[in-house]
Amino acid sequence: MTTFQAIIIAIIEGLTEFLPISSTAHMKFAHPLLGITASPFNDMFEVVIQLAAILAVVVLFWKKFFDFKSFGFYIKLIVAVIPALVVGFFLKKHIDAALGNLTFIACVMIAGGVVLLFIDTAFKKPSIDTNEKITNKTAFIIGCGQVLSIVFPGLSRSAATIITGMSQKLTRITAAEFSFFLAVPTMLAASAKSFLDTYSEHPEVMDSANLHTLLLGSVVAFIVSVLAIKFFIDFLKKHGFRVWGIYRIVAGVIMLLLIWFGVIAH
């Protein structure tokens, strides 16, 4: 992976991680368009820069994230992340296969877009407007929603958790914030596993050049994510999800056309 390729992928990750449009789908389709081939390092790079993007949440919401007086908040995150850890462990082969099927990812993009067209009017009269009002049961249900994004790459972790949160009476903003917070332990676990697996199985790829590329990509993803989170929160307050649904459908159709005409291999 060249420096240019790393920067572009990191920008894509930073822009799409917190929007309900699937960072995974965008990166998977960007790879062949940029001439990036599958390799242990490139696969690990894609996961680790997601953690860098997630750390933007810690910086922007540090007062809430490090409020040690509210220990129940951390319990909720632990409860919510358990389903993803369990499913990720037992369904790894399925997940890896799905991640390699670009046609499947594109179809999931379109299906998720159709769902987003109706979300703003589907859940009325939300009653949970703070994290304190979220129960452990609700946190677990949101965590189960996150599982869908793991089993169906292209769905979007952000979309899955926010929609599940709204179905449990969370406001759009509260659902978005909890989705952001939940991403921290989720991606921390995924990034640590990916990094350690790559190091143990392919230690030769952890040379100084690759580590420099990984650091650069992480920094770029972090900076772009800070800007994207601020934009998304403001946008949600004013407009909701419909526009993202339209975007997903258009993007998914373009992805299928790229596959159909042989521009990229599926």
C-alpha positions as CSV (number, residue, x, y, z in Angstrom):
1,M,0.0,0.0,0.0
2,T,1.4,3.4,-1.1
3,T,1.2,6.5,1.0
4,F,-1.3,8.0,-1.4
5,Q,-3.5,4.9,-1.2
6,A,-3.3,4.9,2.6
7,I,-4.4,8.5,2.8
8,I,-7.4,8.0,0.5
9,I,-8.6,4.9,2.4
10,A,-8.2,6.7,5.7
11,I,-10.2,9.7,4.4
12,I,-13.0,7.3,3.2
13,E,-13.0,5.6,6.6
14,G,-13.1,8.9,8.5
15,L,-16.0,10.2,6.4
16,T,-18.1,7.1,6.5
17,E,-17.5,5.4,9.9
18,F,-20.1,7.4,11.7
19,L,-22.5,8.0,8.8
20,P,-25.2,5.3,8.2
21,I,-23.7,4.4,4.9
22,S,-21.2,1.6,5.7
23,S,-17.5,2.4,5.9
24,T,-16.8,-1.3,5.1
25,A,-18.7,-1.1,1.8
26,H,-16.9,2.1,0.8
27,M,-13.4,0.7,1.6
28,K,-14.0,-2.7,0.0
29,F,-15.0,-1.0,-3.3
30,A,-12.3,1.6,-3.0
31,H,-9.5,-1.0,-2.8
32,P,-9.8,-2.4,-6.3
33,L,-10.5,1.1,-7.8
34,L,-7.2,2.3,-6.2
35,G,-5.3,-0.8,-7.2
36,I,-5.0,-2.2,-3.7
37,T,-4.7,-5.9,-3.6
38,A,-5.6,-8.2,-0.6
39,S,-2.8,-8.8,1.7
40,P,-2.4,-9.5,5.5
41,F,-1.2,-5.9,6.1
42,N,-3.8,-4.2,3.9
43,D,-6.6,-6.2,5.6
44,M,-5.2,-5.3,9.1
45,F,-4.8,-1.6,8.0
46,E,-8.5,-1.4,7.2
47,V,-9.5,-2.6,10.7
48,V,-7.0,-0.7,12.7
49,I,-7.8,2.7,11.1
50,Q,-11.4,2.1,12.1
51,L,-10.2,2.2,15.7
52,A,-8.4,5.4,15.1
53,A,-11.6,6.9,13.7
54,I,-13.5,5.6,16.7
55,L,-11.1,7.4,19.1
56,A,-12.5,10.6,17.8
57,V,-15.5,9.8,19.9
58,V,-13.4,9.6,23.0
59,V,-11.9,13.1,22.3
60,L,-15.2,14.8,21.3
61,F,-17.2,13.3,24.1
62,W,-14.5,12.9,26.7
63,K,-16.6,14.4,29.5
64,K,-19.3,11.8,29.1
65,F,-16.9,9.0,28.3
66,F,-14.7,9.5,31.3
67,D,-17.4,10.3,33.8
68,F,-16.3,7.7,36.3
69,K,-19.1,8.7,38.7
70,S,-21.5,7.0,36.3
71,F,-20.1,3.5,36.5
72,G,-23.4,2.2,35.1
73,F,-22.5,3.7,31.8
74,Y,-19.5,1.4,31.4
75,I,-21.7,-1.6,32.4
76,K,-24.1,-0.8,29.6
77,L,-21.2,-0.7,27.1
78,I,-19.9,-4.0,28.3
79,V,-23.4,-5.6,28.1
80,A,-23.9,-4.1,24.6
81,V,-20.6,-5.3,23.2
82,I,-21.0,-8.9,24.3
83,P,-23.2,-10.0,21.4
84,A,-20.7,-8.8,18.8
85,L,-17.8,-10.5,20.6
86,V,-19.7,-13.8,20.7
87,V,-20.9,-13.7,17.1
88,G,-17.5,-12.5,15.8
89,F,-15.9,-15.5,17.5
90,F,-18.3,-18.2,16.3
91,L,-19.1,-16.9,12.8
92,K,-15.7,-15.7,11.7
93,K,-15.6,-17.9,8.6
94,H,-19.0,-16.6,7.5
95,I,-18.0,-13.0,8.2
96,D,-14.8,-13.4,6.2
97,A,-16.7,-14.9,3.3
98,A,-19.2,-12.1,3.3
99,L,-16.5,-9.5,3.4
100,G,-15.1,-10.9,0.2
101,N,-18.4,-10.9,-1.7
102,L,-18.7,-7.4,-3.2
103,T,-22.0,-8.3,-4.9
104,F,-23.5,-9.2,-1.5
105,I,-22.2,-6.0,0.1
106,A,-23.7,-3.9,-2.7
107,C,-27.1,-5.6,-2.3
108,V,-27.0,-5.0,1.5
109,M,-26.2,-1.3,0.8
110,I,-29.3,-1.0,-1.3
111,A,-31.5,-2.9,1.2
112,G,-30.3,-0.8,4.1
113,G,-31.0,2.3,2.0
114,V,-34.6,1.3,1.5
115,V,-35.0,0.9,5.3
116,L,-33.5,4.3,6.0
117,L,-36.1,5.9,3.8
118,F,-38.8,5.1,6.4
119,I,-36.9,5.3,9.7
120,D,-37.7,9.0,10.5
121,T,-41.5,8.2,10.6
122,A,-41.3,4.6,11.8
123,F,-40.5,5.2,15.5
124,K,-42.7,7.9,17.0
125,K,-42.8,9.5,20.5
126,P,-39.2,8.6,21.7
127,S,-38.9,8.8,25.5
128,I,-35.2,8.2,26.2
129,D,-33.2,11.3,25.6
130,T,-30.2,10.7,27.8
131,N,-27.7,7.8,28.3
132,E,-28.7,7.6,31.9
133,K,-32.2,6.4,30.9
134,I,-30.9,3.5,28.8
135,T,-31.3,0.3,30.7
136,N,-29.0,-2.7,30.6
137,K,-31.7,-4.6,28.7
138,T,-32.0,-1.8,26.1
139,A,-28.2,-1.7,25.8
140,F,-28.1,-5.5,25.1
141,I,-30.8,-5.1,22.4
142,I,-28.8,-2.4,20.7
143,G,-25.8,-4.7,20.9
144,C,-27.8,-7.4,19.2
145,G,-28.6,-4.8,16.5
146,Q,-24.9,-4.2,16.1
147,V,-24.5,-8.0,15.3
148,L,-26.5,-7.5,12.1
149,S,-23.8,-5.2,10.7
150,I,-21.2,-7.9,11.4
151,V,-23.2,-10.7,9.8
152,F,-24.3,-8.5,6.9
153,P,-21.3,-6.4,5.8
154,G,-22.5,-3.2,4.1
155,L,-25.3,-2.7,6.5
156,S,-23.4,-0.2,8.5
157,R,-22.6,-0.6,12.2
158,S,-23.8,3.0,12.8
159,A,-27.1,2.5,11.0
160,A,-27.8,-0.8,12.7
161,T,-27.2,0.4,16.2
162,I,-29.0,3.8,15.7
163,I,-32.0,2.2,14.2
164,T,-32.2,-0.4,16.9
165,G,-31.8,2.3,19.5
166,M,-34.7,4.3,18.0
167,S,-36.8,1.2,18.0
168,Q,-36.3,1.1,21.8
169,K,-37.6,4.6,22.2
170,L,-34.3,6.5,22.0
171,T,-34.2,9.9,20.3
172,R,-32.2,10.1,17.2
173,I,-29.4,12.1,18.9
174,T,-29.3,9.8,22.0
175,A,-29.2,6.7,19.7
176,A,-26.4,8.2,17.7
177,E,-24.4,9.1,20.7
178,F,-24.8,5.6,22.2
179,S,-23.8,4.1,18.9
180,F,-20.6,6.2,18.9
181,F,-19.8,5.1,22.5
182,L,-20.5,1.4,21.7
183,A,-18.1,1.6,18.8
184,V,-15.1,2.2,21.1
185,P,-15.0,-1.2,22.9
186,T,-16.2,-3.0,19.7
187,M,-13.4,-1.6,17.5
188,L,-10.9,-1.8,20.2
189,A,-11.4,-5.6,20.4
190,A,-11.5,-6.0,16.6
191,S,-8.4,-3.9,16.1
192,A,-6.4,-5.7,18.8
193,K,-7.3,-9.1,17.4
194,S,-6.5,-8.1,13.9
195,F,-3.2,-6.6,14.8
196,L,-2.1,-9.5,17.0
197,D,-3.2,-12.1,14.4
198,T,-1.3,-10.4,11.7
199,Y,1.8,-10.0,13.9
200,S,1.7,-13.7,14.9
201,E,1.0,-15.1,11.5
202,H,2.9,-12.6,9.3
203,P,5.5,-10.8,11.4
204,E,7.4,-9.9,8.3
205,V,4.8,-7.3,7.3
206,M,5.3,-5.3,10.5
207,D,8.4,-3.5,9.2
208,S,9.0,0.2,9.7
209,A,7.6,1.3,6.4
210,N,4.2,-0.5,7.0
211,L,4.0,0.8,10.6
212,H,4.6,4.3,9.3
213,T,1.8,3.8,6.8
214,L,-0.4,2.5,9.6
215,L,0.3,5.5,11.8
216,L,-0.3,7.9,8.9
217,G,-3.6,6.3,8.0
218,S,-4.7,6.3,11.7
219,V,-3.9,10.0,12.1
220,V,-5.8,11.0,8.9
221,A,-8.8,8.8,9.8
222,F,-8.9,10.3,13.3
223,I,-8.9,13.9,12.0
224,V,-11.5,13.3,9.4
225,S,-13.7,11.5,11.9
226,V,-13.7,14.4,14.3
227,L,-15.1,16.6,11.5
228,A,-17.6,13.9,10.3
229,I,-19.1,13.4,13.8
230,K,-19.7,17.1,14.3
231,F,-21.4,17.2,10.8
232,F,-23.5,14.1,11.4
233,I,-24.9,15.2,14.7
234,D,-25.9,18.6,13.3
235,F,-27.4,17.1,10.2
236,L,-29.4,14.6,12.2
237,K,-31.0,17.3,14.3
238,K,-32.2,19.1,11.1
239,H,-32.8,16.4,8.5
240,G,-32.9,12.8,9.7
241,F,-32.0,9.7,7.7
242,R,-33.9,9.9,4.4
243,V,-31.1,11.5,2.4
244,W,-28.7,8.7,3.6
245,G,-31.2,6.1,2.4
246,I,-31.2,7.7,-1.1
247,Y,-27.4,7.9,-1.1
248,R,-27.1,4.2,-0.1
249,I,-29.4,3.1,-2.9
250,V,-27.6,5.1,-5.5
251,A,-24.2,4.0,-4.2
252,G,-25.3,0.4,-4.1
253,V,-26.6,0.5,-7.7
254,I,-23.3,2.1,-8.9
255,M,-21.4,-0.7,-7.1
256,L,-23.4,-3.4,-8.8
257,L,-22.9,-1.7,-12.2
258,L,-19.1,-1.6,-11.6
259,I,-19.3,-5.3,-10.9
260,W,-21.6,-6.0,-13.9
261,F,-19.4,-4.2,-16.4
262,G,-16.3,-5.8,-15.0
263,V,-14.7,-2.6,-13.7
264,I,-14.0,-4.5,-10.5
265,A,-14.1,-8.2,-9.8
266,H,-16.7,-9.5,-7.3
